[in-house]
């Protein structure tokens, strides 16, 4: 019986990649680095900001270049209107229904906690998340299980009462490392291979399918 649902953010609850692509490509262009396609970004997103910038710059990922792009991207993204970052259809309704059933809801992501809270306050202000665990430079990012462990402890549930909902191999590994079940969503940014991972409890095509889970 599940009492806690932990959601990934990007590609699971929110469709956010377009704003990321726009701001990263603008930052790269400003400093005369090659830009990437959306497909190329989807192949490198999933880690924390330092990991992503390193992969974007490829063999030009010196400490100086990474600092430059990271700072410029951060300024551009912070000042952008983020009009393309929106919850996936029906995600808000499902969160509300889970909450009505007294199910704990949390978020674990490699996006910064402040950024997650910005969008949560904008779109899900009526949801009482037990904890939002974003990237914290003081401890490892996903697939480290630390964020999940903090959430499980805060909720006061056992590992078999928690389930992780994500869209990529990073989320699968996070759930494995935390020793909790994982559900993968097909609408996110993961690959076909991710969807075929044998360790995934279930792959869902509609977020409403989460309401069919056996909850306490």
C-alpha positions as CSV (number, residue, x, y, z in Angstrom):
1,X,0.0,0.0,0.0
2,X,1.4,3.3,-1.0
3,X,1.3,6.4,1.2
4,X,3.8,8.6,-0.5
5,X,4.2,9.6,-4.2
6,X,7.5,11.3,-5.1
7,X,7.5,13.1,-8.4
8,X,10.3,14.2,-10.7
9,X,9.8,17.7,-12.0
10,X,11.0,18.2,-15.6
11,X,9.4,15.9,-18.0
12,X,7.1,14.4,-15.4
13,X,5.0,17.1,-13.9
14,X,6.1,20.0,-16.1
15,X,6.9,20.4,-19.8
16,X,9.9,22.7,-19.3
17,X,12.5,21.9,-22.0
18,X,11.7,24.6,-24.5
19,X,12.5,27.5,-22.2
20,X,15.8,25.7,-21.2
21,X,16.7,25.3,-24.8
22,X,16.0,28.9,-25.7
23,X,18.1,30.3,-22.8
24,X,21.0,27.9,-23.2
25,X,21.3,28.6,-26.9
26,X,21.2,32.3,-26.3
27,X,24.0,31.9,-23.7
28,X,26.1,29.8,-26.0
29,X,25.6,32.2,-28.9
30,X,26.6,35.2,-26.8
31,X,30.0,33.5,-26.1
32,X,30.5,32.1,-29.6
33,X,29.9,28.5,-28.7
34,X,27.9,26.1,-31.0
35,X,24.2,25.8,-30.2
36,X,22.4,22.5,-29.8
37,X,19.1,21.2,-31.1
38,X,16.3,20.3,-28.8
39,X,17.0,16.6,-29.4
40,X,20.6,17.1,-28.4
41,X,19.6,18.8,-25.2
42,X,17.2,16.0,-24.3
43,X,20.2,13.6,-24.5
44,X,22.2,15.6,-21.9
45,X,19.5,16.9,-19.5
46,X,18.8,15.1,-16.2
47,X,21.8,16.0,-14.1
48,X,22.4,19.1,-12.1
49,X,23.4,22.4,-13.7
50,X,27.1,21.7,-13.6
51,X,26.8,18.3,-15.2
52,X,24.5,19.6,-17.9
53,X,26.7,22.6,-18.8
54,X,29.7,20.3,-19.0
55,X,27.9,18.0,-21.5
56,X,26.7,20.9,-23.5
57,X,30.2,22.3,-24.0
58,X,31.6,18.9,-24.8
59,X,35.4,19.1,-25.2
60,X,35.3,22.9,-24.4
61,X,34.1,22.3,-20.9
62,X,36.9,24.0,-19.1
63,X,36.2,25.4,-15.6
64,X,36.3,28.9,-17.1
65,X,33.9,28.2,-19.9
66,X,31.5,26.3,-17.7
67,X,31.4,29.2,-15.2
68,X,30.8,31.6,-18.1
69,X,27.9,29.7,-19.6
70,X,26.4,28.7,-16.2
71,X,26.3,32.4,-15.1
72,X,24.9,33.7,-18.4
73,X,22.3,31.0,-18.6
74,X,21.3,31.6,-15.0
75,X,20.7,35.3,-15.7
76,X,18.9,34.7,-18.9
77,X,16.6,32.0,-17.4
78,X,15.9,34.1,-14.3
79,X,14.9,37.1,-16.4
80,X,12.9,35.2,-19.0
81,X,9.1,35.0,-18.9
82,X,9.2,31.1,-18.9
83,X,6.0,31.2,-20.9
84,X,6.6,27.7,-22.3
85,X,7.0,26.0,-19.0
86,X,3.6,24.5,-18.1
87,X,2.2,21.6,-16.1
88,X,1.5,18.5,-18.3
89,X,-2.3,18.1,-18.9
90,X,-4.3,16.8,-15.8
91,X,-1.3,16.8,-13.5
92,X,-2.8,19.4,-11.2
93,X,-6.1,17.4,-11.0
94,X,-4.3,14.2,-10.1
95,X,-2.2,15.9,-7.4
96,X,-5.4,17.3,-5.9
97,X,-7.1,13.9,-5.9
98,X,-4.1,12.2,-4.3
99,X,-4.1,14.9,-1.7
100,X,-7.8,14.4,-1.0
101,X,-7.0,10.7,-0.3
102,X,-4.4,11.8,2.3
103,X,-1.5,10.6,0.2
104,X,1.8,12.4,0.8
105,X,3.1,14.2,-2.3
106,X,6.7,15.4,-2.8
107,X,9.1,16.5,-5.5
108,X,12.7,15.3,-6.0
109,X,14.6,16.9,-8.9
110,X,18.0,18.1,-10.0
111,X,16.5,21.5,-10.8
112,X,17.2,24.1,-8.0
113,X,14.7,24.0,-5.2
114,X,13.9,27.8,-5.6
115,X,13.1,27.2,-9.3
116,X,10.8,24.3,-8.5
117,X,9.0,26.4,-5.8
118,X,8.5,29.2,-8.3
119,X,6.5,27.0,-10.6
120,X,4.7,25.1,-7.8
121,X,3.5,28.4,-6.3
122,X,2.4,29.6,-9.7
123,X,0.4,26.5,-10.7
124,X,0.0,24.2,-7.6
125,X,-0.4,26.6,-4.7
126,X,-3.2,24.5,-3.3
127,X,-1.1,21.4,-3.0
128,X,0.6,20.7,0.3
129,X,3.9,19.1,-0.7
130,X,5.4,17.2,2.2
131,X,8.9,18.3,0.9
132,X,10.5,19.7,-2.3
133,X,14.0,18.4,-2.7
134,X,15.9,20.2,-5.5
135,X,19.6,20.3,-6.2
136,X,21.6,21.0,-3.1
137,X,25.3,21.6,-3.7
138,X,26.0,20.3,-0.2
139,X,25.2,16.7,-1.2
140,X,25.1,14.6,-4.4
141,X,22.4,15.1,-7.0
142,X,20.2,12.4,-8.4
143,X,20.6,9.5,-8.9
144,X,21.9,9.8,-5.4
145,X,19.1,8.6,-3.0
146,X,19.6,11.4,-0.5
147,X,16.7,13.5,-1.6
148,X,14.3,10.6,-1.6
149,X,15.6,9.5,1.8
150,X,15.0,13.0,3.2
151,X,11.4,12.9,1.8
152,X,10.6,9.4,3.2
153,X,11.9,10.4,6.6
154,X,9.9,13.7,6.6
155,X,6.7,11.8,5.6
156,X,7.3,9.1,8.2
157,X,6.6,6.2,5.9
158,X,8.5,3.0,5.1
159,X,10.3,2.4,1.8
160,X,7.7,0.0,0.6
161,X,5.0,2.6,1.2
162,X,6.8,5.1,-1.2
163,X,6.8,5.2,-5.0
164,X,8.9,7.3,-7.4
165,X,7.3,8.8,-10.6
166,X,9.7,9.9,-13.3
167,X,10.5,10.0,-17.0
168,X,14.2,9.0,-17.4
169,X,17.1,6.7,-16.6
170,X,18.1,9.1,-13.9
171,X,14.8,8.6,-12.1
172,X,15.0,4.8,-12.5
173,X,18.5,4.8,-10.9
174,X,17.3,7.2,-8.2
175,X,14.5,4.9,-7.2
176,X,16.8,1.8,-7.4
177,X,19.4,3.5,-5.1
178,X,16.7,4.5,-2.7
179,X,15.2,1.0,-2.8
180,X,11.7,2.1,-3.7
181,X,9.4,1.3,-6.6
182,X,9.4,3.3,-9.7
183,X,6.8,4.2,-12.3
184,X,7.9,5.8,-15.6
185,X,5.8,8.2,-17.6
186,X,5.8,7.9,-21.4
187,X,5.2,11.6,-22.1
188,X,8.5,12.9,-20.7
189,X,12.0,13.3,-22.0
190,X,13.3,9.7,-21.5
191,X,14.3,7.4,-24.3
192,X,12.6,4.2,-25.6
193,X,15.3,2.2,-23.8
194,X,14.3,3.8,-20.5
195,X,10.7,2.7,-21.0
196,X,11.8,-0.9,-21.5
197,X,13.8,-1.1,-18.2
198,X,12.8,-4.3,-16.4
199,X,13.1,-2.7,-13.0
200,X,10.3,-0.3,-13.6
201,X,7.1,-1.3,-11.9
202,X,4.9,0.2,-14.6
203,X,5.0,2.6,-17.6
204,X,2.0,4.9,-17.8
205,X,0.7,6.9,-20.7
206,X,-1.8,9.0,-18.8
207,X,-1.2,10.6,-15.4
208,X,-4.7,9.6,-14.3
209,X,-3.4,6.1,-14.2
210,X,-1.7,7.0,-10.9
211,X,-5.1,7.1,-9.3
212,X,-5.5,3.3,-9.9
213,X,-2.6,2.6,-7.6
214,X,-3.4,0.7,-4.4
215,X,-3.2,3.3,-1.8
216,X,-3.6,2.9,1.9
